[in-house]
Amino acid sequence: GKLFRWPDLQHPAELKPLCECQSFGVADGPTVCCNPYHFSRLCGPESPPPPYSRLSPSDEQKPLDLSDSTLSYTETEATNSPNVTPGDFSDASTSPDAIKRSHWCNVAYWEHRTRVGRLYTVYEQSVSIFYDLPQGNGFCLGQLNLENRSETVRRTRSKIGYGILLSKEPDGVWAYNRSEHPIFVNSPTLDIPNCRTLIVRKVMPGYSIKVFDYEKSCLLQHATELDSADGPYDPNSVRISFAKGWGPRYSRQFVTSCPCWLEILLTQPR
């Protein structure tokens, strides 16, 4: 990894294996994968939580130890995606087996305040969300049409490229930035409890971040019920913008000001 991708890499604990690797999740297997492109770097906290927070940096990420129309928000149909052959890394929403499985999230694509296309339902443990590159299967954003796009949106769409790899893993939901530009992430489990400052994480190319922690979410939802949420609040929604950030550190205060962004609507774990 240090030779081919990250000259500043210091320790193997800074790396996370990608779920698309055949050796992923195989404990004490006979072989160990050493392909540097089957790994990502862990995205650590940009700054430590304040001392009064109940969260520690290790809670935020894995430890570093050293259709073509705007539909209503409640639309739940899945977009058509091609069936894939065994071994392909794909969502495969329309495969025959998908009907038998329950989905774990829906993905909505937005351009500023406009929802573009239908919700994309994810049944497999992972899905690629990309622009229009001919590699792999998944949610292709380049196929979603919308009339009268602004020049800002067009420029940002051109930066999506390979996009992200979204995966549901034993410890939560992870996003891997496969593009050549940063992505920006916000979710209830990345925010600091009882903190009014929105936390938006910047994730550089080649890095992964745990965007949602199911165990922490259960604790936060319980706390929210007791304290009464201040304003609209979705405890199971993750927002990811491409190339452009939002929040207190940026000129865009709201995610709806970002040219291209995703809303990951998670189902309750069973």
Secondary structure as UniProt FT lines:
FT   TURN            2..5
FT   TURN            7..8
FT   HELIX           12..14
FT   STRAND          15..17
FT   TURN            19..20
FT   TURN            22..25
FT   TURN            27..28
FT   HELIX           36..38
FT   STRAND          39..42
FT   TURN            51..52
FT   HELIX           57..60
FT   TURN            73..74
FT   TURN            86..87
FT   TURN            93..94
FT   HELIX           96..99
FT   STRAND          105..111
FT   TURN            112..113
FT   STRAND          114..122
FT   STRAND          126..130
FT   STRAND          138..140
FT   HELIX           141..143
FT   HELIX           151..157
FT   TURN            158..162
FT   STRAND          164..169
FT   TURN            170..171
FT   STRAND          172..177
FT   STRAND          183..186
FT   TURN            188..190
FT   TURN            193..194
FT   STRAND          201..203
FT   TURN            205..206
FT   STRAND          207..212
FT   HELIX           214..227
FT   TURN            235..236
FT   STRAND          237..242
FT   TURN            248..249
FT   HELIX           255..257
FT   STRAND          261..266
//
